[in-house]
Amino acid sequence: MSTRAGLKDRLHYNETFNCVQCGYCLPVCPTYETMKSEVHSPRGRINLVKMLAEDKVKAEDLREPIEKCLGCRACETACPTSVQYGKILEGAKEVLEFAEQKSRAQKISESLIFNQMFPSKRWMNTIGNLSWFYQKSGLQKMAQRTEITHLAPLHLGKFESVLPDLPSPVERKKRARQFKAIGSRKLTVGFITGCVMDAIFYETNRNTIDLLTKAGAEVLIPVNQTCCGALHAHAGKITDAKALAKRNIEAFEKEEADYIVNNAGGCGATLLEYGELFKGDIEWESRAQAFSNKVRDISQVLSELDGLSFTKEVNGTITFQPSCHMVNVQKVKDEPLSLLKQVKSKGYREMNDKERCCGSAGIYNIVNYEDSMEILDSKMKNVKDTNATIIVTSNPGCLLQMKLGIQREGLEKSVRAVHLVDLLVEAGAVSK
């Protein structure tokens, strides 16, 4: 196979011909809306990928438009010809990753983040424990009072202020690996605890287990599970993403679970596409597809079990900001809303254009902060129009982004953001 043919394969060149340049993707693309540029639209990026495959442009001509893409994949739902934009996007990112000339410092820092930190439970627990100490020791208040947080790189000081309260190291160590269903067992599920979820949103994970057991599911937590690989795949590090996927597949194959449950829209989308990740791999494709066939969002499982009732009224009006990847990739739309509408509250108010990306997109809001904030500001206009006092999300990145949006609008005293799972617990979920 020639180098050019190999490049075309990696870029999924044949897929680009399914794009007829009709423009149906333009109204749903957040970056096209804010950047007003054709190269920052799905069809513009696809055209650039095609031109790179045909040796009409250089890889560097593609880098900025591709890196500015949120990867929300709303374009896929709007496309009349079913263009697989996600596949083309990740192929482009893999090619760009391979082509980039990196300094020794870049290589060392990326190896630390992608190869050591995210795949490691020990690293994630250490981050969670240090964050707990930072919060409880008074260091956080001192840092905020002296405005030292403003010196943090990549605007990380902004996100530090909206982190949830974290549990102590002792609480983390006490968690069991198996939880029996309350009442009769209807299902056995394996739970993907995630890397960032378990480090920073440990309470949400604990509430997820609580809801599942009350609804009638036995919950298993495989010891050897690891990061889903989403960040690696989105960074073009496909080999690393596959290595993590293999670890998860092997870990969950050892459990006799009916479903593999997640509570993070972005992670769920990656897990659901393991089969696609190993397409053509004789050894792994069927195993990966069997894994993906079991993947479910927490809202899907709770809706199917129908084993919960809610005993407390939540003080506020609710609106819902769904995860892009949960809607556009997992195709989960109705189940979260069905659960929300069972909660006793002062009412549910539909947000205009609720399925448009909030600008979080993994680490997009860190590496493309200003662009992300412009998208967030647009989203917050729709939030304010609802006059809701509770913004419910289904993904940790979205949750932090919406908290940041509340802060940017000066609404901290009247509006709060909460994960769907945490709201259901707050609403007094009990077994039927």
DRENDO-1510 file (C-alpha; in Angstrom, 1 decimal, always signed):
<recs>
REC; n; res; u; v; w
REC; 1; MET; +0.0; +0.0; +0.0 .
REC; 2; SER; +1.4; +3.4; -1.0 .
REC; 3; THR; +1.9; +6.2; +1.5 .
REC; 4; ARG; -0.9; +8.2; -0.1 .
REC; 5; ALA; -3.3; +5.3; -0.1 .
REC; 6; GLY; -2.5; +4.7; +3.6 .
REC; 7; LEU; -3.1; +8.4; +4.4 .
REC; 8; LYS; -6.5; +8.1; +2.6 .
REC; 9; ASP; -7.4; +5.1; +4.7 .
REC; 10; ARG; -6.5; +6.9; +8.0 .
REC; 11; LEU; -8.5; +10.0; +6.9 .
REC; 12; HIS; -11.5; +7.8; +5.9 .
REC; 13; TYR; -11.3; +9.5; +2.5 .
REC; 14; ASN; -14.1; +7.4; +1.0 .
REC; 15; GLU; -16.5; +8.6; +3.8 .
REC; 16; THR; -15.9; +12.3; +2.8 .
REC; 17; PHE; -17.7; +11.7; -0.5 .
REC; 18; ASN; -21.0; +11.1; +1.4 .
REC; 19; CYS; -20.9; +14.8; +2.2 .
REC; 20; VAL; -22.8; +16.6; -0.5 .
REC; 21; GLN; -22.0; +20.1; +0.9 .
REC; 22; CYS; -25.8; +20.8; +1.4 .
REC; 23; GLY; -25.3; +22.9; +4.5 .
REC; 24; TYR; -27.8; +21.2; +6.8 .
REC; 25; CYS; -25.0; +20.9; +9.4 .
REC; 26; LEU; -24.4; +24.7; +9.5 .
REC; 27; PRO; -27.3; +25.7; +11.8 .
REC; 28; VAL; -26.5; +23.1; +14.4 .
REC; 29; CYS; -22.7; +23.7; +14.6 .
REC; 30; PRO; -21.8; +25.8; +17.6 .
REC; 31; THR; -18.4; +26.8; +16.2 .
REC; 32; TYR; -19.8; +27.9; +12.9 .
REC; 33; GLU; -22.4; +30.0; +14.8 .
REC; 34; THR; -19.7; +31.8; +16.9 .
REC; 35; MET; -16.7; +31.8; +14.5 .
REC; 36; LYS; -18.7; +32.7; +11.3 .
REC; 37; SER; -16.2; +30.8; +9.1 .
REC; 38; GLU; -16.8; +28.0; +6.6 .
REC; 39; VAL; -13.6; +26.2; +7.7 .
REC; 40; HIS; -15.1; +26.0; +11.2 .
REC; 41; SER; -18.2; +24.2; +9.9 .
REC; 42; PRO; -18.5; +20.4; +9.5 .
REC; 43; ARG; -18.7; +20.5; +5.7 .
REC; 44; GLY; -15.7; +22.9; +5.6 .
REC; 45; ARG; -13.6; +20.6; +7.8 .
REC; 46; ILE; -14.7; +17.6; +5.7 .
REC; 47; ASN; -13.6; +19.4; +2.5 .
REC; 48; LEU; -10.2; +20.2; +4.1 .
REC; 49; VAL; -9.8; +16.5; +5.0 .
REC; 50; LYS; -10.6; +15.5; +1.4 .
REC; 51; MET; -8.1; +18.0; +0.1 .
REC; 52; LEU; -5.4; +16.8; +2.5 .
REC; 53; ALA; -6.0; +13.2; +1.3 .
REC; 54; GLU; -5.6; +14.5; -2.3 .
REC; 55; ASP; -2.4; +16.3; -1.4 .
REC; 56; LYS; -3.9; +19.7; -2.2 .
REC; 57; VAL; -3.2; +21.1; +1.3 .
REC; 58; LYS; -0.7; +20.4; +4.0 .
REC; 59; ALA; -1.6; +18.9; +7.4 .
REC; 60; GLU; -0.9; +22.2; +9.1 .
REC; 61; ASP; -3.6; +23.8; +7.1 .
REC; 62; LEU; -6.1; +21.5; +8.8 .
REC; 63; ARG; -4.8; +21.7; +12.3 .
REC; 64; GLU; -6.6; +24.9; +13.5 .
REC; 65; PRO; -10.0; +24.1; +12.1 .
REC; 66; ILE; -9.9; +20.5; +13.5 .
REC; 67; GLU; -8.6; +21.6; +16.9 .
REC; 68; LYS; -11.4; +24.2; +17.1 .
REC; 69; CYS; -14.1; +21.5; +16.5 .
REC; 70; LEU; -16.0; +20.6; +19.7 .
REC; 71; GLY; -16.6; +17.1; +18.5 .
REC; 72; CYS; -20.2; +17.4; +19.6 .
REC; 73; ARG; -21.4; +15.5; +16.5 .
REC; 74; ALA; -24.7; +17.4; +16.3 .
REC; 75; CYS; -23.9; +17.6; +12.5 .
REC; 76; GLU; -24.5; +13.8; +12.3 .
REC; 77; THR; -28.0; +14.1; +13.6 .
REC; 78; ALA; -28.8; +16.8; +11.0 .
REC; 79; CYS; -27.1; +15.2; +8.0 .
REC; 80; PRO; -29.5; +13.9; +5.4 .
REC; 81; THR; -26.8; +11.6; +3.9 .
REC; 82; SER; -25.6; +10.1; +7.2 .
REC; 83; VAL; -22.0; +11.3; +7.0 .
REC; 84; GLN; -20.0; +9.7; +9.7 .
REC; 85; TYR; -18.4; +12.9; +10.8 .
REC; 86; GLY; -17.0; +11.5; +14.1 .
REC; 87; LYS; -15.0; +8.9; +12.2 .
REC; 88; ILE; -13.6; +11.5; +9.8 .
REC; 89; LEU; -12.8; +13.8; +12.7 .
REC; 90; GLU; -10.9; +11.2; +14.7 .
REC; 91; GLY; -9.0; +10.1; +11.6 .
REC; 92; ALA; -7.9; +13.6; +11.0 .
REC; 93; LYS; -6.8; +14.0; +14.6 .
REC; 94; GLU; -4.8; +10.8; +14.3 .
REC; 95; VAL; -3.0; +12.0; +11.2 .
REC; 96; LEU; -2.3; +15.4; +12.8 .
REC; 97; GLU; -1.0; +13.8; +15.9 .
REC; 98; PHE; +1.4; +11.7; +13.8 .
REC; 99; ALA; +2.5; +14.7; +11.7 .
REC; 100; GLU; +3.2; +17.1; +14.6 .
REC; 101; GLN; +6.8; +17.8; +15.5 .
REC; 102; LYS; +6.9; +17.9; +19.3 .
REC; 103; SER; +9.5; +19.2; +21.6 .
REC; 104; ARG; +11.0; +16.9; +24.3 .
REC; 105; ALA; +9.1; +18.8; +27.0 .
REC; 106; GLN; +5.8; +18.2; +25.1 .
REC; 107; LYS; +6.5; +14.5; +24.7 .
REC; 108; ILE; +7.3; +14.2; +28.5 .
REC; 109; SER; +4.2; +16.1; +29.6 .
REC; 110; GLU; +1.9; +14.3; +27.2 .
REC; 111; SER; +3.3; +10.9; +28.4 .
REC; 112; LEU; +2.7; +11.9; +32.0 .
REC; 113; ILE; -0.9; +13.0; +31.3 .
REC; 114; PHE; -2.1; +10.4; +28.8 .
REC; 115; ASN; +0.0; +7.3; +29.7 .
REC; 116; GLN; +0.5; +7.6; +33.4 .
REC; 117; MET; -2.1; +9.9; +35.0 .
REC; 118; PHE; -5.5; +9.0; +33.4 .
REC; 119; PRO; -5.0; +5.2; +33.2 .
REC; 120; SER; -3.9; +5.1; +36.8 .
REC; 121; LYS; -6.4; +4.6; +39.7 .
REC; 122; ARG; -3.6; +5.5; +42.1 .
REC; 123; TRP; -3.0; +8.8; +40.3 .
REC; 124; MET; -6.8; +9.6; +40.1 .
REC; 125; ASN; -7.2; +8.8; +43.8 .
REC; 126; THR; -4.2; +11.0; +44.7 .
REC; 127; ILE; -5.7; +13.9; +42.7 .
REC; 128; GLY; -9.0; +13.4; +44.5 .
REC; 129; ASN; -7.4; +13.2; +47.9 .
REC; 130; LEU; -5.2; +16.2; +47.3 .
REC; 131; SER; -8.2; +18.2; +46.1 .
REC; 132; TRP; -10.1; +17.2; +49.3 .
REC; 133; PHE; -7.1; +18.4; +51.5 .
REC; 134; TYR; -7.0; +21.6; +49.5 .
REC; 135; GLN; -10.7; +22.2; +50.2 .
REC; 136; LYS; -10.8; +21.1; +53.8 .
REC; 137; SER; -7.5; +22.6; +55.1 .
REC; 138; GLY; -8.4; +26.2; +54.3 .
REC; 139; LEU; -5.9; +26.4; +51.4 .
REC; 140; GLN; -8.7; +26.9; +48.9 .
REC; 141; LYS; -10.2; +29.9; +50.8 .
REC; 142; MET; -6.7; +31.4; +51.3 .
REC; 143; ALA; -5.8; +31.0; +47.6 .
REC; 144; GLN; -9.1; +32.5; +46.5 .
REC; 145; ARG; -8.9; +35.4; +49.0 .
REC; 146; THR; -5.3; +36.3; +47.8 .
REC; 147; GLU; -6.3; +35.7; +44.2 .
REC; 148; ILE; -3.4; +33.3; +43.7 .
REC; 149; THR; -5.7; +31.1; +41.6 .
REC; 150; HIS; -5.6; +33.8; +38.9 .
REC; 151; LEU; -2.0; +32.8; +38.2 .
REC; 152; ALA; -3.0; +29.2; +37.3 .
REC; 153; PRO; -2.2; +28.3; +33.7 .
REC; 154; LEU; -5.0; +27.6; +31.1 .
REC; 155; HIS; -7.6; +29.4; +33.2 .
REC; 156; LEU; -7.6; +26.4; +35.6 .
REC; 157; GLY; -8.3; +28.8; +38.5 .
REC; 158; LYS; -11.8; +29.4; +37.0 .
REC; 159; PHE; -12.6; +25.7; +37.2 .
REC; 160; GLU; -11.1; +25.3; +40.7 .
REC; 161; SER; -13.8; +27.5; +42.1 .
REC; 162; VAL; -16.7; +25.3; +40.8 .
REC; 163; LEU; -15.4; +21.9; +41.9 .
REC; 164; PRO; -17.8; +19.9; +44.1 .
REC; 165; ASP; -17.0; +19.0; +47.7 .
REC; 166; LEU; -14.8; +15.9; +47.7 .
REC; 167; PRO; -14.9; +12.9; +50.1 .
REC; 168; SER; -12.1; +12.1; +52.5 .
REC; 169; PRO; -9.4; +9.4; +51.6 .
REC; 170; VAL; -11.0; +7.2; +54.2 .
REC; 171; GLU; -14.4; +7.3; +52.5 .
REC; 172; ARG; -12.8; +6.4; +49.2 .
REC; 173; LYS; -11.1; +3.3; +50.6 .
REC; 174; LYS; -14.4; +2.0; +52.2 .
REC; 175; ARG; -16.2; +1.5; +48.9 .
REC; 176; ALA; -17.0; -2.2; +48.2 .
REC; 177; ARG; -16.7; -3.9; +44.8 .
REC; 178; GLN; -20.2; -5.5; +44.9 .
REC; 179; PHE; -23.5; -4.1; +46.0 .
REC; 180; LYS; -26.7; -6.3; +46.3 .
REC; 181; ALA; -30.0; -5.2; +44.9 .
REC; 182; ILE; -32.5; -3.9; +47.4 .
REC; 183; GLY; -35.5; -6.3; +47.2 .
REC; 184; SER; -35.6; -8.8; +44.4 .
REC; 185; ARG; -32.7; -8.7; +41.9 .
REC; 186; LYS; -33.9; -7.7; +38.4 .
REC; 187; LEU; -30.5; -7.2; +36.7 .
REC; 188; THR; -26.8; -7.4; +37.3 .
REC; 189; VAL; -24.8; -4.5; +36.0 .
REC; 190; GLY; -21.1; -3.6; +35.8 .
REC; 191; PHE; -20.4; +0.0; +36.7 .
REC; 192; ILE; -17.8; +2.1; +34.8 .
REC; 193; THR; -16.6; +4.4; +37.6 .
REC; 194; GLY; -14.5; +6.5; +35.2 .
REC; 195; CYS; -11.3; +8.3; +35.9 .
REC; 196; VAL; -12.3; +12.0; +36.4 .
REC; 197; MET; -15.7; +10.9; +37.7 .
REC; 198; ASP; -14.2; +8.8; +40.5 .
REC; 199; ALA; -11.5; +11.4; +41.3 .
REC; 200; ILE; -13.7; +14.5; +41.4 .
REC; 201; PHE; -17.3; +13.4; +41.3 .
REC; 202; TYR; -17.0; +10.5; +43.7 .
REC; 203; GLU; -20.3; +11.4; +45.4 .
REC; 204; THR; -22.2; +11.2; +42.1 .
REC; 205; ASN; -20.7; +7.7; +41.6 .
REC; 206; ARG; -21.8; +6.7; +45.0 .
REC; 207; ASN; -25.3; +8.1; +44.3 .
REC; 208; THR; -25.4; +6.1; +41.0 .
REC; 209; ILE; -24.8; +2.9; +42.9 .
REC; 210; ASP; -27.5; +3.8; +45.5 .
REC; 211; LEU; -30.1; +4.4; +42.7 .
REC; 212; LEU; -29.3; +1.2; +40.9 .
REC; 213; THR; -29.5; -1.0; +43.9 .
REC; 214; LYS; -32.8; +0.7; +45.0 .
REC; 215; ALA; -34.2; +0.1; +41.5 .
REC; 216; GLY; -33.4; -3.6; +41.7 .
REC; 217; ALA; -29.9; -4.0; +40.2 .
REC; 218; GLU; -27.0; -5.8; +41.7 .
REC; 219; VAL; -23.9; -3.6; +41.0 .
REC; 220; LEU; -20.4; -4.9; +40.3 .
REC; 221; ILE; -17.3; -2.8; +40.1 .
REC; 222; PRO; -14.5; -4.6; +38.2 .
REC; 223; VAL; -11.1; -3.9; +39.9 .
REC; 224; ASN; -9.0; -3.7; +36.7 .
REC; 225; GLN; -11.2; -1.2; +34.8 .
REC; 226; THR; -9.5; +1.9; +33.6 .
REC; 227; CYS; -10.1; +5.2; +31.8 .
REC; 228; CYS; -12.5; +4.8; +28.8 .
REC; 229; GLY; -9.9; +6.3; +26.4 .
REC; 230; ALA; -12.1; +9.2; +25.3 .
REC; 231; LEU; -9.5; +11.9; +25.9 .
REC; 232; HIS; -6.9; +9.8; +24.1 .
REC; 233; ALA; -9.1; +9.2; +21.0 .
REC; 234; HIS; -10.1; +12.8; +20.8 .
REC; 235; ALA; -6.4; +13.8; +20.9 .
REC; 236; GLY; -5.6; +11.5; +18.0 .
REC; 237; LYS; -3.8; +8.9; +20.2 .
REC; 238; ILE; -5.7; +6.0; +18.8 .
REC; 239; THR; -3.1; +3.4; +19.8 .
REC; 240; ASP; -3.4; +4.5; +23.4 .
REC; 241; ALA; -7.2; +4.5; +23.3 .
REC; 242; LYS; -7.2; +1.0; +22.0 .
REC; 243; ALA; -4.9; -0.2; +24.8 .
REC; 244; LEU; -7.2; +1.2; +27.4 .
REC; 245; ALA; -10.3; -0.2; +25.7 .
REC; 246; LYS; -8.7; -3.7; +25.8 .
REC; 247; ARG; -8.2; -3.4; +29.5 .
REC; 248; ASN; -11.8; -2.5; +30.0 .
REC; 249; ILE; -13.1; -5.2; +27.7 .
REC; 250; GLU; -11.0; -7.8; +29.6 .
REC; 251; ALA; -12.1; -6.5; +33.0 .
REC; 252; PHE; -15.8; -6.6; +32.2 .
REC; 253; GLU; -15.6; -10.0; +30.4 .
REC; 254; LYS; -14.9; -11.5; +33.7 .
REC; 255; GLU; -18.2; -10.3; +35.2 .
REC; 256; GLU; -21.6; -11.8; +34.4 .
REC; 257; ALA; -23.3; -8.5; +33.8 .
REC; 258; ASP; -26.4; -7.8; +31.8 .
REC; 259; TYR; -25.4; -4.2; +31.2 .
REC; 260; ILE; -22.3; -2.0; +31.5 .
REC; 261; VAL; -23.5; +1.2; +33.1 .
REC; 262; ASN; -22.0; +4.7; +32.9 .
REC; 263; ASN; -23.1; +8.1; +34.2 .
REC; 264; ALA; -21.0; +10.4; +32.0 .
REC; 265; GLY; -22.3; +11.1; +28.5 .
REC; 266; GLY; -18.8; +11.5; +26.9 .
REC; 267; CYS; -17.5; +8.3; +28.4 .
REC; 268; GLY; -20.6; +6.4; +27.4 .
REC; 269; ALA; -20.2; +7.4; +23.8 .
REC; 270; THR; -16.7; +6.1; +23.7 .
REC; 271; LEU; -17.6; +2.9; +25.3 .
REC; 272; LEU; -20.5; +2.5; +22.9 .
REC; 273; GLU; -18.1; +2.8; +20.0 .
REC; 274; TYR; -15.5; +0.3; +21.1 .
REC; 275; GLY; -16.8; -2.0; +18.4 .
REC; 276; GLU; -16.1; +0.6; +15.7 .
REC; 277; LEU; -12.7; +1.3; +17.3 .
REC; 278; PHE; -11.6; -2.3; +16.6 .
REC; 279; LYS; -13.3; -2.5; +13.2 .
REC; 280; GLY; -11.4; -5.1; +11.1 .
REC; 281; ASP; -9.3; -6.4; +14.0 .
REC; 282; ILE; -9.7; -10.2; +13.9 .
REC; 283; GLU; -8.9; -10.8; +17.5 .
REC; 284; TRP; -10.7; -7.8; +19.1 .
REC; 285; GLU; -13.6; -6.7; +17.0 .
REC; 286; SER; -16.2; -9.2; +18.2 .
REC; 287; ARG; -15.1; -8.9; +21.8 .
REC; 288; ALA; -15.3; -5.1; +21.6 .
REC; 289; GLN; -18.8; -5.2; +19.9 .
REC; 290; ALA; -20.1; -7.6; +22.6 .
REC; 291; PHE; -18.9; -5.0; +25.2 .
REC; 292; SER; -20.5; -2.1; +23.4 .
REC; 293; ASN; -23.8; -4.0; +23.0 .
REC; 294; LYS; -24.1; -4.0; +26.8 .
REC; 295; VAL; -23.3; -0.3; +27.3 .
REC; 296; ARG; -26.2; +1.8; +28.8 .
REC; 297; ASP; -26.5; +5.2; +30.3 .
REC; 298; ILE; -27.7; +5.2; +33.9 .
REC; 299; SER; -31.0; +6.9; +32.9 .
REC; 300; GLN; -31.7; +4.0; +30.4 .
REC; 301; VAL; -31.3; +1.4; +33.1 .
REC; 302; LEU; -33.3; +3.3; +35.8 .
REC; 303; SER; -36.1; +3.8; +33.2 .
REC; 304; GLU; -36.1; +0.1; +32.2 .
REC; 305; LEU; -36.2; -1.1; +35.8 .
REC; 306; ASP; -38.9; +1.4; +36.8 .
REC; 307; GLY; -38.2; +0.6; +40.4 .
REC; 308; LEU; -38.0; +4.1; +41.9 .
REC; 309; SER; -40.4; +6.6; +43.4 .
REC; 310; PHE; -39.5; +10.0; +44.7 .
REC; 311; THR; -40.7; +11.2; +48.1 .
REC; 312; LYS; -39.3; +14.7; +48.5 .
REC; 313; GLU; -40.0; +18.0; +46.7 .
REC; 314; VAL; -37.0; +19.7; +45.2 .
REC; 315; ASN; -37.1; +23.4; +45.9 .
REC; 316; GLY; -36.9; +25.0; +42.5 .
REC; 317; THR; -37.8; +24.9; +38.8 .
REC; 318; ILE; -35.9; +22.6; +36.6 .
REC; 319; THR; -34.4; +22.8; +33.1 .
REC; 320; PHE; -32.2; +20.2; +31.4 .
REC; 321; GLN; -28.9; +20.5; +29.6 .
REC; 322; PRO; -28.2; +17.1; +28.0 .
REC; 323; SER; -24.7; +15.8; +27.1 .
REC; 324; CYS; -24.0; +16.1; +23.3 .
REC; 325; HIS; -22.5; +12.7; +23.2 .
REC; 326; MET; -25.4; +11.1; +25.1 .
REC; 327; VAL; -27.8; +12.6; +22.6 .
REC; 328; ASN; -25.9; +12.5; +19.3 .
REC; 329; VAL; -23.9; +9.2; +19.8 .
REC; 330; GLN; -25.7; +7.2; +22.5 .
REC; 331; LYS; -29.1; +8.4; +21.1 .
REC; 332; VAL; -30.5; +8.7; +24.7 .
REC; 333; LYS; -33.1; +11.5; +24.8 .
REC; 334; ASP; -36.3; +10.5; +26.4 .
REC; 335; GLU; -35.1; +8.6; +29.5 .
REC; 336; PRO; -33.5; +11.5; +31.4 .
REC; 337; LEU; -36.6; +13.7; +30.8 .
REC; 338; SER; -38.9; +10.9; +31.9 .
REC; 339; LEU; -37.1; +10.6; +35.2 .
REC; 340; LEU; -36.9; +14.4; +35.7 .
REC; 341; LYS; -40.7; +14.7; +35.2 .
REC; 342; GLN; -41.3; +12.2; +38.0 .
REC; 343; VAL; -39.4; +14.5; +40.4 .
REC; 344; LYS; -41.6; +16.7; +42.6 .
REC; 345; SER; -40.6; +20.3; +42.0 .
REC; 346; LYS; -41.9; +23.8; +41.1 .
REC; 347; GLY; -42.0; +22.7; +37.5 .
REC; 348; TYR; -40.0; +21.7; +34.5 .
REC; 349; ARG; -39.1; +24.3; +31.8 .
REC; 350; GLU; -37.8; +23.3; +28.4 .
REC; 351; MET; -34.7; +25.2; +27.4 .
REC; 352; ASN; -34.6; +26.5; +23.8 .
REC; 353; ASP; -32.1; +24.6; +21.7 .
REC; 354; LYS; -31.2; +22.5; +24.7 .
REC; 355; GLU; -29.2; +19.9; +22.7 .
REC; 356; ARG; -26.7; +22.5; +21.5 .
REC; 357; CYS; -23.2; +22.0; +23.0 .
REC; 358; CYS; -22.4; +24.1; +26.1 .
REC; 359; GLY; -18.7; +24.3; +25.1 .
REC; 360; SER; -17.2; +21.9; +27.6 .
REC; 361; ALA; -16.4; +19.1; +25.2 .
REC; 362; GLY; -13.8; +17.1; +27.2 .
REC; 363; ILE; -10.9; +19.5; +27.8 .
REC; 364; TYR; -12.0; +21.9; +25.0 .
REC; 365; ASN; -12.9; +24.5; +27.6 .
REC; 366; ILE; -9.4; +24.3; +29.0 .
REC; 367; VAL; -7.3; +24.3; +25.7 .
REC; 368; ASN; -9.7; +26.6; +23.8 .
REC; 369; TYR; -11.0; +28.7; +26.7 .
REC; 370; GLU; -12.1; +31.9; +25.0 .
REC; 371; ASP; -13.9; +30.0; +22.2 .
REC; 372; SER; -15.6; +27.8; +24.8 .
REC; 373; MET; -16.7; +30.8; +26.8 .
REC; 374; GLU; -18.3; +32.4; +23.8 .
REC; 375; ILE; -20.3; +29.2; +23.2 .
REC; 376; LEU; -21.2; +29.0; +26.9 .
REC; 377; ASP; -22.4; +32.6; +26.9 .
REC; 378; SER; -24.8; +31.7; +24.1 .
REC; 379; LYS; -26.1; +28.7; +26.0 .
REC; 380; MET; -26.6; +30.8; +29.2 .
REC; 381; LYS; -28.9; +33.1; +27.3 .
REC; 382; ASN; -31.2; +30.2; +26.7 .
REC; 383; VAL; -30.9; +29.1; +30.3 .
REC; 384; LYS; -31.9; +32.5; +31.6 .
REC; 385; ASP; -34.9; +32.6; +29.3 .
REC; 386; THR; -36.3; +29.6; +31.1 .
REC; 387; ASN; -36.2; +31.4; +34.5 .
REC; 388; ALA; -35.2; +27.9; +35.9 .
REC; 389; THR; -33.3; +27.8; +39.2 .
REC; 390; ILE; -31.9; +24.2; +38.7 .
REC; 391; ILE; -29.9; +23.2; +35.6 .
REC; 392; VAL; -29.7; +19.5; +35.4 .
REC; 393; THR; -26.8; +17.9; +33.3 .
REC; 394; SER; -25.8; +14.3; +32.5 .
REC; 395; ASN; -22.0; +14.7; +32.1 .
REC; 396; PRO; -19.3; +15.9; +34.5 .
REC; 397; GLY; -17.7; +18.3; +32.0 .
REC; 398; CYS; -21.1; +19.8; +31.3 .
REC; 399; LEU; -21.8; +20.2; +35.0 .
REC; 400; LEU; -18.6; +22.2; +35.6 .
REC; 401; GLN; -19.3; +24.3; +32.5 .
REC; 402; MET; -22.8; +25.1; +33.6 .
REC; 403; LYS; -21.5; +26.0; +37.1 .
REC; 404; LEU; -19.0; +28.3; +35.4 .
REC; 405; GLY; -21.8; +29.8; +33.3 .
REC; 406; ILE; -23.8; +30.5; +36.4 .
REC; 407; GLN; -20.8; +32.2; +37.9 .
REC; 408; ARG; -20.1; +34.3; +34.8 .
REC; 409; GLU; -23.8; +35.5; +34.8 .
REC; 410; GLY; -23.6; +36.4; +38.5 .
REC; 411; LEU; -26.5; +33.9; +39.3 .
REC; 412; GLU; -24.8; +32.0; +42.1 .
REC; 413; LYS; -27.5; +33.0; +44.7 .
REC; 414; SER; -30.5; +32.0; +42.5 .
REC; 415; VAL; -29.4; +29.2; +40.2 .
REC; 416; ARG; -27.5; +26.0; +40.7 .
REC; 417; ALA; -26.3; +23.1; +38.4 .
REC; 418; VAL; -26.6; +19.5; +39.4 .
REC; 419; HIS; -26.0; +16.1; +37.8 .
REC; 420; LEU; -29.2; +14.1; +37.1 .
REC; 421; VAL; -28.1; +11.3; +39.4 .
REC; 422; ASP; -27.6; +13.7; +42.4 .
REC; 423; LEU; -30.9; +15.4; +41.8 .
REC; 424; LEU; -32.8; +12.0; +41.9 .
REC; 425; VAL; -31.2; +11.2; +45.2 .
REC; 426; GLU; -32.0; +14.7; +46.5 .
REC; 427; ALA; -35.6; +14.0; +45.4 .
REC; 428; GLY; -35.8; +11.2; +47.9 .
REC; 429; ALA; -35.5; +8.2; +45.6 .
REC; 430; VAL; -36.7; +5.0; +47.3 .
REC; 431; SER; -37.6; +1.5; +46.0 .
REC; 432; LYS; -41.1; +1.1; +44.9 .
</recs>
